[in-house]
Amino acid sequence: MSTPLTTPCPFCQLSGRQLIAANQYAVAFYDGYPVSPGHTLIVSRRHVASFFDLNKAERQAIDELIFKVKDFLSAKYHPDGYNIGVNVNVSAGQSIMHVHVHVIPRYQGDTPAPKGGVRGVIPHKQSY
């Protein structure tokens, strides 16, 4: 069961946002609270809370934008790597109940021990 949607939703109001890429089902724009230069969000156009509630066309559209955003960020920021992540529900860190995928450019030295990558959401489990 998905998390109830909240209103008003900041991702349903795109006016004033500089879009990096877009297609029929999703849009991409810079994160308002970036963790690194170029941190971008890919957001479904349909107001739905959980990634698991997207239909196949929406998931494919988001996947397409991940690659477009990666090409854009690589050309503009020249990162050394990327993290791609989705938070689903409050217990996983989702704070806006509208599907969004983080594309986070990573840079050599931006953290002292990057091994484990997204495993770092539980810090004591990051190193293995």
N, CA, C and O atoms as a Tinker XYZ file with bonds, in Angstrom:
   512  protein
     1  N      0.851000   -1.181000    0.000000    73     2
     2  CA     0.000000    0.000000    0.000000    64     1     3
     3  C      0.891000    1.236000    0.000000    63     2     4     5
     4  O      1.858000    1.304000    0.758000    81     3
     5  N      0.577000    2.197000   -0.830000    73     3     6
     6  CA     1.407000    3.393000   -0.929000    64     5     7
     7  C      1.048000    4.397000    0.159000    63     6     8     9
     8  O     -0.027000    4.350000    0.756000    81     7
     9  N      1.990000    5.304000    0.393000    73     7    10
    10  CA     1.802000    6.354000    1.379000    64     9    11
    11  C      0.783000    7.363000    0.859000    63    10    12    13
    12  O      0.811000    7.686000   -0.329000    81    11
    13  N     -0.111000    7.871000    1.695000    73    11    14
    14  CA    -1.087000    8.869000    1.245000    64    13    15
    15  C     -0.382000   10.105000    0.676000    63    14    16    17
    16  O      0.682000   10.504000    1.149000    81    15
    17  N     -0.991000   10.692000   -0.336000    73    15    18
    18  CA    -0.432000   11.884000   -0.957000    64    17    19
    19  C     -0.782000   13.109000   -0.124000    63    18    20    21
    20  O     -1.838000   13.167000    0.505000    81    19
    21  N      0.113000   14.077000   -0.129000    73    19    22
    22  CA    -0.118000   15.309000    0.614000    64    21    23
    23  C     -0.310000   16.448000   -0.368000    63    22    24    25
    24  O      0.204000   16.407000   -1.486000    81    23
    25  N     -1.045000   17.456000    0.047000    73    23    26
    26  CA    -1.241000   18.645000   -0.780000    64    25    27
    27  C     -0.969000   19.857000    0.084000    63    26    28    29
    28  O     -1.210000   19.777000    1.288000    81    27
    29  N     -0.494000   20.953000   -0.427000    73    27    30
    30  CA    -0.047000   21.075000   -1.807000    64    29    31
    31  C      1.314000   20.399000   -2.003000    63    30    32    33
    32  O      2.133000   20.328000   -1.087000    81    31
    33  N      1.521000   19.924000   -3.185000    73    31    34
    34  CA     2.756000   19.204000   -3.496000    64    33    35
    35  C      3.706000   20.116000   -4.270000    63    34    36    37
    36  O      3.337000   20.635000   -5.323000    81    35
    37  N      4.924000   20.318000   -3.762000    73    35    38
    38  CA     5.860000   21.206000   -4.463000    64    37    39
    39  C      6.300000   20.677000   -5.817000    63    38    40    41
    40  O      6.772000   21.454000   -6.647000    81    39
    41  N      6.162000   19.385000   -6.067000    73    39    42
    42  CA     6.568000   18.829000   -7.354000    64    41    43
    43  C      5.442000   18.873000   -8.387000    63    42    44    45
    44  O      5.673000   18.571000   -9.558000    81    43
    45  N      4.247000   19.240000   -7.979000    73    43    46
    46  CA     3.143000   19.377000   -8.931000    64    45    47
    47  C      3.104000   20.786000   -9.522000    63    46    48    49
    48  O      2.390000   21.035000  -10.493000    81    47
    49  N      3.863000   21.691000   -8.943000    73    47    50
    50  CA     3.904000   23.074000   -9.416000    64    49    51
    51  C      5.280000   23.329000  -10.008000    63    50    52    53
    52  O      6.242000   23.573000   -9.279000    81    51
    53  N      5.370000   23.271000  -11.329000    73    51    54
    54  CA     6.663000   23.381000  -12.002000    64    53    55
    55  C      7.009000   24.806000  -12.411000    63    54    56    57
    56  O      8.128000   25.056000  -12.860000    81    55
    57  N      6.083000   25.743000  -12.270000    73    55    58
    58  CA     6.374000   27.099000  -12.703000    64    57    59
    59  C      7.562000   27.650000  -11.923000    63    58    60    61
    60  O      7.649000   27.500000  -10.704000    81    59
    61  N      8.468000   28.287000  -12.645000    73    59    62
    62  CA     9.656000   28.856000  -12.029000    64    61    63
    63  C     10.833000   27.908000  -11.960000    63    62    64    65
    64  O     11.939000   28.326000  -11.618000    81    63
    65  N     10.623000   26.653000  -12.273000    73    63    66
    66  CA    11.725000   25.685000  -12.255000    64    65    67
    67  C     12.392000   25.645000  -13.622000    63    66    68    69
    68  O     11.724000   25.664000  -14.656000    81    67
    69  N     13.710000   25.589000  -13.609000    73    67    70
    70  CA    14.466000   25.424000  -14.846000    64    69    71
    71  C     14.575000   23.930000  -15.129000    63    70    72    73
    72  O     15.272000   23.208000  -14.417000    81    71
    73  N     13.889000   23.471000  -16.163000    73    71    74
    74  CA    13.917000   22.062000  -16.493000    64    73    75
    75  C     15.203000   21.719000  -17.237000    63    74    76    77
    76  O     15.621000   22.436000  -18.146000    81    75
    77  N     15.812000   20.631000  -16.843000    73    75    78
    78  CA    17.019000   20.125000  -17.494000    64    77    79
    79  C     16.618000   19.214000  -18.654000    63    78    80    81
    80  O     17.251000   19.224000  -19.710000    81    79
    81  N     15.568000   18.431000  -18.448000    73    79    82
    82  CA    15.066000   17.510000  -19.461000    64    81    83
    83  C     13.616000   17.197000  -19.112000    63    82    84    85
    84  O     13.187000   17.366000  -17.971000    81    83
    85  N     12.871000   16.739000  -20.113000    73    83    86
    86  CA    11.466000   16.407000  -19.889000    64    85    87
    87  C     10.998000   15.460000  -20.986000    63    86    88    89
    88  O     11.554000   15.424000  -22.083000    81    87
    89  N      9.975000   14.707000  -20.662000    73    87    90
    90  CA     9.281000   13.907000  -21.660000    64    89    91
    91  C      7.815000   13.846000  -21.240000    63    90    92    93
    92  O      7.392000   14.582000  -20.348000    81    91
    93  N      7.054000   12.987000  -21.870000    73    91    94
    94  CA     5.613000   12.924000  -21.640000    64    93    95
    95  C      5.247000   12.600000  -20.192000    63    94    96    97
    96  O      4.218000   13.056000  -19.694000    81    95
    97  N      6.087000   11.816000  -19.516000    73    95    98
    98  CA     5.713000   11.306000  -18.198000    64    97    99
    99  C      6.538000   11.836000  -17.028000    63    98   100   101
   100  O      6.189000   11.597000  -15.872000    81    99
   101  N      7.628000   12.553000  -17.312000    73    99   102
   102  CA     8.505000   12.987000  -16.215000    64   101   103
   103  C      9.282000   14.237000  -16.601000    63   102   104   105
   104  O      9.413000   14.571000  -17.779000    81   103
   105  N      9.791000   14.915000  -15.585000    73   103   106
   106  CA    10.625000   16.107000  -15.781000    64   105   107
   107  C     11.850000   16.000000  -14.886000    63   106   108   109
   108  O     11.848000   15.281000  -13.886000    81   107
   109  N     12.898000   16.729000  -15.263000    73   107   110
   110  CA    14.126000   16.740000  -14.465000    64   109   111
   111  C     14.525000   18.188000  -14.193000    63   110   112   113
   112  O     14.495000   19.033000  -15.087000    81   111
   113  N     14.899000   18.456000  -12.940000    73   111   114
   114  CA    15.353000   19.789000  -12.541000    64   113   115
   115  C     16.303000   19.645000  -11.363000    63   114   116   117
   116  O     16.341000   18.610000  -10.697000    81   115
   117  N     17.074000   20.712000  -11.117000    73   115   118
   118  CA    18.026000   20.681000  -10.005000    64   117   119
   119  C     17.300000   20.548000   -8.668000    63   118   120   121
   120  O     16.230000   21.122000   -8.465000    81   119
   121  N     17.896000   19.786000   -7.772000    73   119   122
   122  CA    17.400000   19.641000   -6.411000    64   121   123
   123  C     17.531000   20.986000   -5.694000    63   122   124   125
   124  O     18.545000   21.670000   -5.830000    81   123
   125  N     16.518000   21.354000   -4.943000    73   123   126
   126  CA    16.545000   22.610000   -4.189000    64   125   127
   127  C     17.510000   22.585000   -3.015000    63   126   128   129
   128  O     17.880000   23.638000   -2.496000    81   127
   129  N     17.921000   21.398000   -2.593000    73   127   130
   130  CA    18.846000   21.226000   -1.474000    64   129   131
   131  C     19.929000   20.231000   -1.901000    63   130   132   133
   132  O     20.006000   19.127000   -1.363000    81   131
   133  N     20.761000   20.622000   -2.862000    73   131   134
   134  CA    21.718000   19.663000   -3.444000    64   133   135
   135  C     22.784000   19.196000   -2.462000    63   134   136   137
   136  O     23.257000   19.957000   -1.619000    81   135
   137  N     23.148000   17.923000   -2.594000    73   135   138
   138  CA    24.241000   17.388000   -1.797000    64   137   139
   139  C     25.565000   17.484000   -2.542000    63   138   140   141
   140  O     26.626000   17.275000   -1.955000    81   139
   141  N     25.505000   17.802000   -3.839000    73   139   142
   142  CA    26.707000   18.017000   -4.638000    64   141   143
   143  C     26.320000   18.894000   -5.826000    63   142   144   145
   144  O     25.140000   18.998000   -6.163000    81   143
   145  N     27.308000   19.527000   -6.462000    73   143   146
   146  CA    27.001000   20.333000   -7.647000    64   145   147
   147  C     26.366000   19.462000   -8.739000    63   146   148   149
   148  O     26.918000   18.436000   -9.137000    81   147
   149  N     25.200000   19.896000   -9.209000    73   147   150
   150  CA    24.498000   19.176000  -10.258000    64   149   151
   151  C     23.440000   18.203000   -9.775000    63   150   152   153
   152  O     22.758000   17.593000  -10.598000    81   151
   153  N     23.280000   18.038000   -8.481000    73   151   154
   154  CA    22.279000   17.116000   -7.928000    64   153   155
   155  C     20.925000   17.431000   -8.564000    63   154   156   157
   156  O     20.419000   18.549000   -8.471000    81   155
   157  N     20.359000   16.423000   -9.207000    73   155   158
   158  CA    19.137000   16.605000   -9.998000    64   157   159
   159  C     18.054000   15.640000   -9.542000    63   158   160   161
   160  O     18.338000   14.531000   -9.090000    81   159
   161  N     16.803000   16.084000   -9.671000    73   159   162
   162  CA    15.651000   15.238000   -9.395000    64   161   163
   163  C     14.917000   14.951000  -10.691000    63   162   164   165
   164  O     14.761000   15.830000  -11.538000    81   163
   165  N     14.472000   13.722000  -10.834000    73   163   166
   166  CA    13.586000   13.342000  -11.930000    64   165   167
   167  C     12.253000   13.002000  -11.282000    63   166   168   169
   168  O     12.174000   12.125000  -10.422000    81   167
   169  N     11.206000   13.705000  -11.703000    73   167   170
   170  CA     9.916000   13.659000  -11.027000    64   169   171
   171  C      8.831000   13.226000  -12.009000    63   170   172   173
   172  O      8.769000   13.718000  -13.136000    81   171
   173  N      7.989000   12.313000  -11.576000    73   171   174
   174  CA     6.866000   11.899000  -12.421000    64   173   175
   175  C      5.897000   13.065000  -12.581000    63   174   176   177
   176  O      5.681000   13.839000  -11.649000    81   175
   177  N      5.324000   13.178000  -13.756000    73   175   178
   178  CA     4.313000   14.226000  -13.973000    64   177   179
   179  C      3.019000   13.889000  -13.226000    63   178   180   181
   180  O      2.310000   14.780000  -12.759000    81   179
   181  N      2.731000   12.617000  -13.124000    73   179   182
   182  CA     1.531000   12.187000  -12.400000    64   181   183
   183  C      1.823000   12.228000  -10.910000    63   182   184   185
   184  O      2.889000   11.807000  -10.459000    81   183
   185  N      0.870000   12.737000  -10.161000    73   183   186
   186  CA     1.023000   12.845000   -8.706000    64   185   187
   187  C      0.766000   11.475000   -8.084000    63   186   188   189
   188  O     -0.376000   11.061000   -7.888000    81   187
   189  N      1.857000   10.794000   -7.785000    73   187   190
   190  CA     1.794000    9.486000   -7.142000    64   189   191
   191  C      2.951000    9.422000   -6.149000    63   190   192   193
   192  O      4.036000    9.930000   -6.432000    81   191
   193  N      2.736000    8.814000   -5.007000    73   191   194
   194  CA     3.738000    8.844000   -3.944000    64   193   195
   195  C      4.877000    7.855000   -4.145000    63   194   196   197
   196  O      6.044000    8.219000   -3.996000    81   195
   197  N      4.560000    6.631000   -4.476000    73   195   198
   198  CA     5.551000    5.566000   -4.467000    64   197   199
   199  C      6.052000    5.212000   -5.857000    63   198   200   201
   200  O      5.278000    5.145000   -6.812000    81   199
   201  N      7.345000    4.988000   -5.959000    73   199   202
   202  CA     7.946000    4.503000   -7.194000    64   201   203
   203  C      7.248000    3.221000   -7.644000    63   202   204   205
   204  O      7.102000    2.981000   -8.842000    81   203
   205  N      6.828000    2.417000   -6.709000    73   203   206
   206  CA     6.201000    1.138000   -7.019000    64   205   207
   207  C      4.778000    1.278000   -7.543000    63   206   208   209
   208  O      4.188000    0.295000   -7.993000    81   207
   209  N      4.217000    2.488000   -7.492000    73   207   210
   210  CA     2.890000    2.739000   -8.043000    64   209   211
   211  C      2.944000    3.307000   -9.463000    63   210   212   213
   212  O      1.903000    3.546000  -10.076000    81   211
   213  N      4.148000    3.523000   -9.985000    73   211   214
   214  CA     4.280000    3.988000  -11.371000    64   213   215
   215  C      3.907000    2.872000  -12.335000    63   214   216   217
   216  O      4.092000    1.693000  -12.036000    81   215
   217  N      3.383000    3.251000  -13.485000    73   215   218
   218  CA     3.133000    2.237000  -14.504000    64   217   219
   219  C      4.392000    2.053000  -15.354000    63   218   220   221
   220  O      5.358000    2.803000  -15.209000    81   219
   221  N      4.377000    1.072000  -16.224000    73   219   222
   222  CA     5.566000    0.731000  -17.010000    64   221   223
   223  C      6.029000    1.905000  -17.870000    63   222   224   225
   224  O      7.231000    2.158000  -17.956000    81   223
   225  N      5.123000    2.616000  -18.497000    73   223   226
   226  CA     5.498000    3.759000  -19.352000    64   225   227
   227  C      6.178000    4.849000  -18.528000    63   226   228   229
   228  O      7.142000    5.461000  -18.987000    81   227
   229  N      5.687000    5.093000  -17.323000    73   227   230
   230  CA     6.292000    6.105000  -16.454000    64   229   231
   231  C      7.692000    5.681000  -16.013000    63   230   232   233
   232  O      8.611000    6.499000  -15.990000    81   231
   233  N      7.852000    4.422000  -15.667000    73   231   234
   234  CA     9.178000    3.933000  -15.268000    64   233   235
   235  C     10.163000    4.028000  -16.428000    63   234   236   237
   236  O     11.313000    4.422000  -16.233000    81   235
   237  N      9.729000    3.678000  -17.613000    73   235   238
   238  CA    10.594000    3.778000  -18.786000    64   237   239
   239  C     10.962000    5.224000  -19.082000    63   238   240   241
   240  O     12.098000    5.512000  -19.460000    81   239
   241  N     10.018000    6.127000  -18.916000    73   239   242
   242  CA    10.274000    7.547000  -19.152000    64   241   243
   243  C     11.292000    8.091000  -18.159000    63   242   244   245
   244  O     12.167000    8.874000  -18.527000    81   243
   245  N     11.180000    7.677000  -16.902000    73   243   246
   246  CA    12.143000    8.098000  -15.884000    64   245   247
   247  C     13.517000    7.531000  -16.209000    63   246   248   249
   248  O     14.520000    8.236000  -16.094000    81   247
   249  N     13.573000    6.276000  -16.610000    73   247   250
   250  CA    14.841000    5.662000  -16.989000    64   249   251
   251  C     15.493000    6.428000  -18.146000    63   250   252   253
   252  O     16.700000    6.669000  -18.134000    81   251
   253  N     14.699000    6.804000  -19.133000    73   251   254
   254  CA    15.204000    7.597000  -20.262000    64   253   255
   255  C     15.815000    8.916000  -19.774000    63   254   256   257
   256  O     16.881000    9.325000  -20.233000    81   255
   257  N     15.133000    9.564000  -18.850000    73   255   258
   258  CA    15.637000   10.846000  -18.337000    64   257   259
   259  C     16.888000   10.666000  -17.488000    63   258   260   261
   260  O     17.738000   11.556000  -17.469000    81   259
   261  N     17.028000    9.553000  -16.792000    73   259   262
   262  CA    18.258000    9.309000  -16.031000    64   261   263
   263  C     19.459000    9.412000  -16.963000    63   262   264   265
   264  O     20.462000   10.035000  -16.616000    81   263
   265  N     19.363000    8.812000  -18.134000    73   263   266
   266  CA    20.480000    8.843000  -19.084000    64   265   267
   267  C     20.670000   10.229000  -19.692000    63   266   268   269
   268  O     21.806000   10.657000  -19.898000    81   267
   269  N     19.585000   10.933000  -19.982000    73   267   270
   270  CA    19.706000   12.301000  -20.514000    64   269   271
   271  C     20.348000   13.219000  -19.482000    63   270   272   273
   272  O     21.218000   14.026000  -19.809000    81   271
   273  N     19.913000   13.090000  -18.242000    73   271   274
   274  CA    20.467000   13.916000  -17.161000    64   273   275
   275  C     21.940000   13.583000  -16.963000    63   274   276   277
   276  O     22.759000   14.488000  -16.799000    81   275
   277  N     22.285000   12.318000  -16.976000    73   275   278
   278  CA    23.685000   11.911000  -16.819000    64   277   279
   279  C     24.552000   12.549000  -17.900000    63   278   280   281
   280  O     25.627000   13.066000  -17.599000    81   279
   281  N     24.102000   12.520000  -19.149000    73   279   282
   282  CA    24.866000   13.142000  -20.237000    64   281   283
   283  C     25.008000   14.644000  -20.029000    63   282   284   285
   284  O     26.085000   15.202000  -20.241000    81   283
   285  N     23.927000   15.299000  -19.616000    73   283   286
   286  CA    23.951000   16.740000  -19.358000    64   285   287
   287  C     24.929000   17.067000  -18.228000    63   286   288   289
   288  O     25.764000   17.961000  -18.362000    81   287
   289  N     24.821000   16.334000  -17.113000    73   287   290
   290  CA    25.679000   16.610000  -15.960000    64   289   291
   291  C     27.142000   16.292000  -16.257000    63   290   292   293
   292  O     28.036000   17.011000  -15.812000    81   291
   293  N     27.386000   15.229000  -17.000000    73   291   294
   294  CA    28.766000   14.884000  -17.360000    64   293   295
   295  C     29.405000   16.003000  -18.165000    63   294   296   297
   296  O     30.565000   16.345000  -17.936000    81   295
   297  N     28.670000   16.572000  -19.097000    73   295   298
   298  CA    29.204000   17.648000  -19.934000    64   297   299
   299  C     29.401000   18.940000  -19.145000    63   298   300   301
   300  O     30.365000   19.671000  -19.377000    81   299
   301  N     28.493000   19.221000  -18.216000    73   299   302
   302  CA    28.547000   20.498000  -17.491000    64   301   303
   303  C     29.449000   20.452000  -16.255000    63   302   304   305
   304  O     30.161000   21.419000  -15.985000    81   303
   305  N     29.436000   19.353000  -15.503000    73   303   306
   306  CA    30.121000   19.304000  -14.206000    64   305   307
   307  C     31.326000   18.355000  -14.166000    63   306   308   309
   308  O     32.171000   18.486000  -13.280000    81   307
   309  N     31.422000   17.424000  -15.082000    73   307   310
   310  CA    32.529000   16.463000  -15.159000    64   309   311
   311  C     32.736000   15.692000  -13.849000    63   310   312   313
   312  O     33.852000   15.648000  -13.330000    81   311
   313  N     31.671000   15.085000  -13.313000    73   311   314
   314  CA    31.832000   14.309000  -12.076000    64   313   315
   315  C     32.627000   13.031000  -12.330000    63   314   316   317
   316  O     32.819000   12.603000  -13.468000    81   315
   317  N     33.074000   12.450000  -11.239000    73   315   318
   318  CA    33.837000   11.201000  -11.302000    64   317   319
   319  C     32.948000    9.970000  -11.153000    63   318   320   321
   320  O     33.400000    8.853000  -11.406000    81   319
   321  N     31.703000   10.152000  -10.751000    73   319   322
   322  CA    30.778000    9.044000  -10.562000    64   321   323
   323  C     29.383000    9.557000  -10.282000    63   322   324   325
   324  O     29.142000   10.764000  -10.302000    81   323
   325  N     28.472000    8.653000  -10.023000    73   323   326
   326  CA    27.070000    9.007000   -9.757000    64   325   327
   327  C     26.478000    8.068000   -8.724000    63   326   328   329
   328  O     26.867000    6.904000   -8.629000    81   327
   329  N     25.540000    8.582000   -7.958000    73   327   330
   330  CA    24.606000    7.769000   -7.186000    64   329   331
   331  C     23.223000    8.070000   -7.742000    63   330   332   333
   332  O     22.891000    9.225000   -8.012000    81   331
   333  N     22.425000    7.032000   -7.911000    73   331   334
   334  CA    21.040000    7.173000   -8.352000    64   333   335
   335  C     20.194000    6.525000   -7.275000    63   334   336   337
   336  O     20.420000    5.370000   -6.914000    81   335
   337  N     19.219000    7.263000   -6.758000    73   335   338
   338  CA    18.453000    6.705000   -5.654000    64   337   339
   339  C     17.014000    7.166000   -5.604000    63   338   340   341
   340  O     16.658000    8.239000   -6.093000    81   339
   341  N     16.197000    6.320000   -4.997000    73   339   342
   342  CA    14.783000    6.601000   -4.791000    64   341   343
   343  C     14.459000    6.280000   -3.336000    63   342   344   345
   344  O     14.786000    5.200000   -2.845000    81   343
   345  N     13.824000    7.207000   -2.660000    73   343   346
   346  CA    13.358000    6.974000   -1.295000    64   345   347
   347  C     11.861000    6.662000   -1.371000    63   346   348   349
   348  O     11.095000    7.423000   -1.962000    81   347
   349  N     11.448000    5.547000   -0.774000    73   347   350
   350  CA    10.042000    5.154000   -0.811000    64   349   351
   351  C      9.520000    5.061000    0.617000    63   350   352   353
   352  O      9.901000    4.169000    1.375000    81   351
   353  N      8.670000    5.969000    0.961000    73   351   354
   354  CA     8.021000    6.089000    2.265000    64   353   355
   355  C      8.945000    6.753000    3.296000    63   354   356   357
   356  O     10.163000    6.812000    3.129000    81   355
   357  N      8.333000    7.234000    4.334000    73   355   358
   358  CA     9.020000    8.016000    5.359000    64   357   359
   359  C     10.168000    7.237000    6.003000    63   358   360   361
   360  O     11.227000    7.807000    6.265000    81   359
   361  N      9.972000    5.953000    6.260000    73   359   362
   362  CA    11.012000    5.163000    6.924000    64   361   363
   363  C     12.265000    5.026000    6.068000    63   362   364   365
   364  O     13.334000    4.704000    6.587000    81   363
   365  N     12.146000    5.267000    4.764000    73   363   366
   366  CA    13.303000    5.218000    3.868000    64   365   367
   367  C     13.817000    6.620000    3.545000    63   366   368   369
   368  O     14.708000    6.780000    2.710000    81   367
   369  N     13.259000    7.629000    4.201000    73   367   370
   370  CA    13.747000    8.986000    4.028000    64   369   371
   371  C     12.950000    9.853000    3.078000    63   370   372   373
   372  O     13.345000   10.992000    2.828000    81   371
   373  N     11.841000    9.365000    2.537000    73   371   374
   374  CA    11.049000   10.185000    1.616000    64   373   375
   375  C     10.365000   11.292000    2.393000    63   374   376   377
   376  O      9.637000   11.032000    3.350000    81   375
   377  N     10.603000   12.535000    1.977000    73   375   378
   378  CA    10.012000   13.677000    2.671000    64   377   379
   379  C      8.953000   14.381000    1.836000    63   378   380   381
   380  O      8.105000   15.083000    2.389000    81   379
   381  N      8.982000   14.213000    0.531000    73   379   382
   382  CA     7.936000   14.730000   -0.350000    64   381   383
   383  C      7.260000   13.518000   -0.972000    63   382   384   385
   384  O      7.897000   12.731000   -1.673000    81   383
   385  N      5.982000   13.377000   -0.714000    73   383   386
   386  CA     5.269000   12.176000   -1.139000    64   385   387
   387  C      4.810000   12.288000   -2.593000    63   386   388   389
   388  O      3.622000   12.213000   -2.906000    81   387
   389  N      5.786000   12.466000   -3.452000    73   387   390
   390  CA     5.602000   12.479000   -4.904000    64   389   391
   391  C      6.865000   11.828000   -5.462000    63   390   392   393
   392  O      7.974000   12.239000   -5.122000    81   391
   393  N      6.707000   10.823000   -6.311000    73   391   394
   394  CA     7.851000   10.065000   -6.820000    64   393   395
   395  C      8.921000   10.996000   -7.369000    63   394   396   397
   396  O      8.648000   11.890000   -8.170000    81   395
   397  N     10.149000   10.760000   -6.913000    73   395   398
   398  CA    11.293000   11.482000   -7.473000    64   397   399
   399  C     12.542000   10.630000   -7.331000    63   398   400   401
   400  O     12.747000    9.955000   -6.322000    81   399
   401  N     13.369000   10.678000   -8.364000    73   399   402
   402  CA    14.613000    9.924000   -8.414000    64   401   403
   403  C     15.758000   10.932000   -8.316000    63   402   404   405
   404  O     15.791000   11.920000   -9.049000    81   403
   405  N     16.683000   10.672000   -7.413000    73   403   406
   406  CA    17.860000   11.527000   -7.261000    64   405   407
   407  C     18.963000   11.046000   -8.194000    63   406   408   409
   408  O     19.288000    9.858000   -8.219000    81   407
   409  N     19.532000   11.958000   -8.952000    73   407   410
   410  CA    20.748000   11.688000   -9.718000    64   409   411
   411  C     21.801000   12.598000   -9.096000    63   410   412   413
   412  O     21.767000   13.817000   -9.262000    81   411
   413  N     22.733000   11.983000   -8.380000    73   411   414
   414  CA    23.703000   12.741000   -7.584000    64   413   415
   415  C     25.101000   12.545000   -8.155000    63   414   416   417
   416  O     25.678000   11.462000   -8.049000    81   415
   417  N     25.643000   13.599000   -8.762000    73   415   418
   418  CA    27.030000   13.518000   -9.229000    64   417   419
   419  C     27.967000   13.376000   -8.036000    63   418   420   421
   420  O     27.744000   13.985000   -6.990000    81   419
   421  N     29.003000   12.579000   -8.193000    73   419   422
   422  CA    29.987000   12.377000   -7.141000    64   421   423
   423  C     31.355000   12.787000   -7.649000    63   422   424   425
   424  O     31.669000   12.632000   -8.829000    81   423
   425  N     32.163000   13.310000   -6.744000    73   423   426
   426  CA    33.457000   13.860000   -7.095000    64   425   427
   427  C     34.537000   13.247000   -6.219000    63   426   428   429
   428  O     34.338000   13.023000   -5.025000    81   427
   429  N     35.671000   12.984000   -6.826000    73   427   430
   430  CA    36.815000   12.441000   -6.086000    64   429   431
   431  C     37.067000   13.294000   -4.853000    63   430   432   433
   432  O     37.246000   14.507000   -4.961000    81   431
   433  N     37.082000   12.670000   -3.691000    73   431   434
   434  CA    37.361000   13.382000   -2.444000    64   433   435
   435  C     36.154000   14.034000   -1.796000    63   434   436   437
   436  O     36.310000   14.688000   -0.764000    81   435
   437  N     34.939000   13.885000   -2.360000    73   435   438
   438  CA    33.782000   14.543000   -1.741000    64   437   439
   439  C     33.379000   13.888000   -0.418000    63   438   440   441
   440  O     32.616000   14.463000    0.358000    81   439
   441  N     33.889000   12.697000   -0.169000    73   439   442
   442  CA    33.729000   12.031000    1.116000    64   441   443
   443  C     34.986000   11.183000    1.331000    63   442   444   445
   444  O     35.535000   10.642000    0.371000    81   443
   445  N     35.435000   11.063000    2.552000    73   443   446
   446  CA    36.693000   10.358000    2.777000    64   445   447
   447  C     36.654000    8.862000    2.444000    63   446   448   449
   448  O     37.684000    8.287000    2.090000    81   447
   449  N     35.485000    8.228000    2.551000    73   447   450
   450  CA    35.405000    6.780000    2.320000    64   449   451
   451  C     34.127000    6.460000    1.544000    63   450   452   453
   452  O     33.118000    6.098000    2.149000    81   451
   453  N     34.153000    6.588000    0.219000    73   451   454
   454  CA    32.929000    6.376000   -0.556000    64   453   455
   455  C     32.523000    4.920000   -0.731000    63   454   456   457
   456  O     31.416000    4.651000   -1.198000    81   455
   457  N     33.397000    3.957000   -0.366000    73   455   458
   458  CA    33.064000    2.545000   -0.553000    64   457   459
   459  C     31.719000    2.226000    0.098000    63   458   460   461
   460  O     31.449000    2.627000    1.230000    81   459
   461  N     30.907000    1.518000   -0.620000    73   459   462
   462  CA    29.580000    1.165000   -0.119000    64   461   463
   463  C     28.493000    2.056000   -0.678000    63   462   464   465
   464  O     27.322000    1.679000   -0.669000    81   463
   465  N     28.859000    3.242000   -1.168000    73   463   466
   466  CA    27.893000    4.131000   -1.831000    64   465   467
   467  C     26.576000    4.271000   -1.104000    63   466   468   469
   468  O     26.532000    4.778000    0.017000    81   467
   469  N     25.500000    3.824000   -1.732000    73   467   470
   470  CA    24.166000    3.996000   -1.165000    64   469   471
   471  C     23.961000    3.190000    0.113000    63   470   472   473
   472  O     22.998000    3.424000    0.844000    81   471
   473  N     24.844000    2.257000    0.387000    73   471   474
   474  CA    24.773000    1.541000    1.666000    64   473   475
   475  C     24.965000    2.515000    2.834000    63   474   476   477
   476  O     24.627000    2.198000    3.974000    81   475
   477  N     25.508000    3.697000    2.542000    73   475   478
   478  CA    25.750000    4.706000    3.571000    64   477   479
   479  C     24.488000    5.264000    4.203000    63   478   480   481
   480  O     24.570000    6.030000    5.164000    81   479
   481  N     23.322000    4.898000    3.686000    73   479   482
   482  CA    22.076000    5.361000    4.325000    64   481   483
   483  C     21.973000    4.764000    5.731000    63   482   484   485
   484  O     21.278000    5.306000    6.590000    81   483
   485  N     22.658000    3.662000    5.956000    73   483   486
   486  CA    22.788000    3.097000    7.310000    64   485   487
   487  C     24.285000    3.098000    7.570000    63   486   488   489
   488  O     24.968000    2.137000    7.217000    81   487
   489  N     24.809000    4.157000    8.179000    73   487   490
   490  CA    26.252000    4.400000    8.252000    64   489   491
   491  C     27.099000    3.221000    8.724000    63   490   492   493
   492  O     28.155000    2.967000    8.146000    81   491
   493  N     26.669000    2.492000    9.756000    73   491   494
   494  CA    27.497000    1.394000   10.255000    64   493   495
   495  C     27.521000    0.191000    9.308000    63   494   496   497
   496  O     28.287000   -0.748000    9.527000    81   495
   497  N     26.691000    0.207000    8.256000    73   495   498
   498  CA    26.674000   -0.876000    7.267000    64   497   499
   499  C     27.406000   -0.506000    5.972000    63   498   500   501
   500  O     27.519000   -1.326000    5.061000    81   499
   501  N     27.906000    0.747000    5.897000    73   499   502
   502  CA    28.526000    1.207000    4.661000    64   501   503
   503  C     29.805000    0.445000    4.329000    63   502   504   505
   504  O     29.984000    0.006000    3.193000    81   503
   505  N     30.678000    0.286000    5.285000    73   503   506
   506  CA    31.929000   -0.411000    5.050000    64   505   507
   507  C     31.744000   -1.909000    5.240000    63   506   508   509
   508  O     31.142000   -2.352000    6.218000    81   507
   509  N     32.258000   -2.670000    4.315000    73   507   510
   510  CA    32.144000   -4.131000    4.420000    64   509   511
   511  C     33.356000   -4.774000    3.817000    63   510   512
   512  O     33.461000   -6.000000    3.801000    81   511
